[in-house]
Amino acid sequence: MRPIFFPHEFFRHRARAAVVRDEEVESTKPIFAPHELFHHGAPAAPAFVGDEESDEEPVVGLEMSDFEVIGELGGGFYNVVYKVRLRRCPSGGVFALKTPYYGLGGEEEDEAVAAVLRRVEGLEHVVRCHAVFRRDESLRATVFELMNGGSLDRVLSRRGGRGLPEPAIAEVAAACLAALQGLHSRGVVHRDVKPRHILADADGNIKICDFENARLIPPGPGSIVFLGIGSPSYMSPERCAPMAMACAADVWSLGITVLHLYLGYCPTRPNPSVRTPLETLKYEISHGEPPSVPAGDTRASMELRGFVSACLQRCVCTRATVAQLLNHPFVAGRDVMESRRVLKKVIVETMDKEDY
């Protein structure tokens, strides 16, 4: 099966070989793990299986049968993520494999996702994509690096809905801001920042994931992009328009996420068991008061309150930028070693032995 793209030289032959025919693919697949073959230079366009005119060494496509499912990591309405092992790999080769329940678009959608993943390759605090391929004619599968601490949504769930300590939240915010700074500098808007799309590992590392809704930002100042897609609870007021300033929308979503991590629940949906109609939710976001730390909460620092407020300004022109937030006292003034220690402790406490 043809790969959609490989950000690195994902598979290669150990020796120069003749062009691989379809019937020869199974017997010529290398047995190395992808991470043993990564090259950080710009990848060449892949030579597809069966291309007789190509002088390049052919790239062997992936199949679902190449992976052994170890367990389910999570999922949502549209997809599921598995912990998988690459078969015939002597060093383990454990990854996260994401696949949708049903078709999410054809070749045009594939290329849109691939264009974003190429653009974000190598960014700090962004989950690394190893390969994208079609598992059949309509379903796309994506292979990512495994973050064994899972999502911050899972961390909150395993804490019984209790929010995270402030130092841990400050560390998460710093990592997310670094990721967003990288994304925006490369012309990418995420469009779906939320705890479920922020992953952690046992060392306290934080990375943003899930670029299914991300899109490239058109060139030029004050770029406008279609933003009427994503998770409604984390959408900014202008996204209900839905053409809006791209980067500012990610800042709002980060503000909602930080508040979610502090409260232990999404501030736009304080009672998750009660389903709020979409139009009602959009109206509240567009016309109601922006969410904030409850006035009577004596635990919250002024720095946290100020950070959330800076993110959740209704008007785009007064909302803080990523650069400004990186210099905010909540992030810039934190004790980095202590913040990281607290975050790591929280993550490890919510992990099972099967996670390692």
C-alpha positions, 0 to 999 in steps of 0.5 A: 500500500502506498505511503501518504508520506514519511517525514523521515526515511522510515523504511529503507533497504540495507542494500541497493535493490531492483524495483520492488513489485507488488507481490514482492513487498511482503518478503522485502520489508526490513526488520528494523524499527523506524527510530533506528533509521531516522535521518534529520535532513530533508526527506526525498520524495518517496519512490512508490512501490511498482514505479519502474521509471524511478531511479530511487530506492523504492519505499516499502509501504506499511500495512496494519498487519505490520503492527501488533496491538498491545492495548488501547490508549484512548480515543474519541468520537471519530478515532481510536489510538492503540499502543502497538509494536512493530513486528519483527523488530529486535529492539521493541519499536513501540509506538502509538497508532491512530486510526479513525472509525470511518473515512475522514476524507479522500486524497485532498484531506490526506494531503492537507494533514500531511502538509501540516505534519511535514511543516511541524516536524522536529518542533519542540514539545510537538509529538513526533509523527513517524508515518502516515498510510492508508489502512484501506481505501477510506481509512488513514492511519498515523504512527506517532511516538509513544508518550507513556503518561497519556493525555492530561485528560486521562491524568485528570480522570485518574485524579478523580477530577481533582485539578493539578497543582499550580506549579505543574500547570505552569510547566504545562503552560510553558511547554504548550506556549513553546509548541504554539510559538513553533507552530505559528512561526511555521504557519500552522494553527492547531485549532483544537488545543485541549487537555486530551491533545496534550500528552505527557511521559514519565519524565515530565515531558509535555507535547501537543498532539493531534493535528487532524484539525490543524491547517496552514495559515495563509501568508500575510499579516493578520491572516484569516483562516476558517476556524469553525471546526474543533471542540466547541467548549474550547473555541474562542468567541470569534471562531463562532463567526467562523472566519477569524484571526488564526493564532489568537484562537489557539491562545484562547483554547490554551486559556480554557485548557489551563483553567480546565487543568486547575479546576479539574473540569472544563469551565464552559461545561461545569456539569459534564453529565448535562449535554449543552446544545451546540447553539447554546454553547456558542451563544454563551461563548460569544456573548457571556462573560469569559470563564475565569478562576472563581472569585471565592477561590483562595488557592489561586495565585494572582499570576494564574488569574492574570494568565487566564485573563490574558488568554481569555480576552473576548476581543482579539486585539486585547488578547495576549499573544504567545510571545507576551504569554511566554514573558508572563509571570505565571510562566516566566517567573516559575521555579522551573526545577520545582514545577517540573518535579511537581508535574512529574510526580503528578504524572507518575502517580496516575500511571500503571505498570502497563504504561511503562 
